Amino acid sequence: QVQLVESGGGLVQSGSSVKLSCTASGFTLDYFAVAWFRQAPGKEREGLSCITSSDEPSFYANSVKGRFTVFRDDIKTTVVYLQMNNLKPEDTAVYYCAAVPLDVPYAISFSTPFHVWGQGTQVTVSS
């Protein structure tokens, strides 16, 4: 069964750091672009970051640029992380990861129809 599972969320204080994990089962992520999204109550889903091939830079939403970093595990080809620093109350949301093959015949962006989605992990930032 092909699936993604997010982990690492929780309740943290403003200014804290959290590292989320996106773990794949049934496939490996080395030939997939992996993006992170979030959705806060009453708001639309927001694309945050995306890692593609090793020779392309990752890209980020302006709202998290400089605070969030997406990266692959050095050894495990089934894990991608989202390091989140200097968290703010407005970062409170359910965070999702999603994957799409790198060889799709179109540019990869936050609007890409990602093939596999995780169930989400809650991150709550208290002030």
FENMOJO-V606248 format. One record per backbone hydrogen bond with DSSP energy under -1.0 kcal/mol. CO is the residue of the C=O (numbers start at 0). NH is the residue of the N-H. E is the energy in kcal/mol with one decimal. If there is no record, write none. Layout:
BEGIN
((CO | NH | E) (CO | NH | E))
END
This chain:
BEGIN
((2 | 24 | -2.4) (4 | 22 | -2.7) (6 | 20 | -2.7) (9 | 123 | -2.9) (11 | 125 | -3.0) (12 | 15 | -2.1) (15 | 86 | -2.4) (17 | 83 | -3.2) (19 | 81 | -2.2) (20 | 6 | -1.9) (21 | 79 | -1.9) (22 | 4 | -2.1) (24 | 2 | -2.2) (28 | 31 | -1.8) (30 | 101 | -2.4) (32 | 99 | -2.1) (33 | 50 | -2.7) (34 | 97 | -2.2) (35 | 47 | -3.0) (35 | 48 | -1.3) (36 | 95 | -2.8) (37 | 45 | -3.2) (38 | 93 | -2.3) (39 | 42 | -2.3) (45 | 37 | -1.9) (47 | 60 | -2.7) (48 | 35 | -2.8) (49 | 58 | -1.9) (50 | 33 | -2.2) (52 | 55 | -1.6) (58 | 49 | -1.9) (60 | 63 | -1.5) (60 | 64 | -1.3) (63 | 66 | -2.3) (63 | 67 | -2.4) (66 | 84 | -2.1) (68 | 82 | -3.1) (70 | 80 | -3.4) (75 | 78 | -1.0) (76 | 28 | -3.4) (77 | 23 | -2.9) (78 | 72 | -2.0) (79 | 21 | -2.5) (80 | 70 | -1.6) (81 | 19 | -2.7) (82 | 68 | -2.4) (83 | 17 | -2.5) (86 | 14 | -3.4) (87 | 90 | -2.4) (88 | 91 | -1.8) (92 | 122 | -2.8) (93 | 38 | -2.1) (94 | 120 | -2.0) (95 | 36 | -3.0) (96 | 117 | -2.2) (97 | 34 | -2.6) (98 | 114 | -1.5) (98 | 115 | -1.8) (99 | 32 | -3.2) (100 | 103 | -1.2) (108 | 111 | -1.5) (111 | 113 | -1.7) (115 | 98 | -2.2) (120 | 94 | -3.2) (122 | 92 | -2.1) (123 | 11 | -2.9) (125 | 13 | -2.3))
END
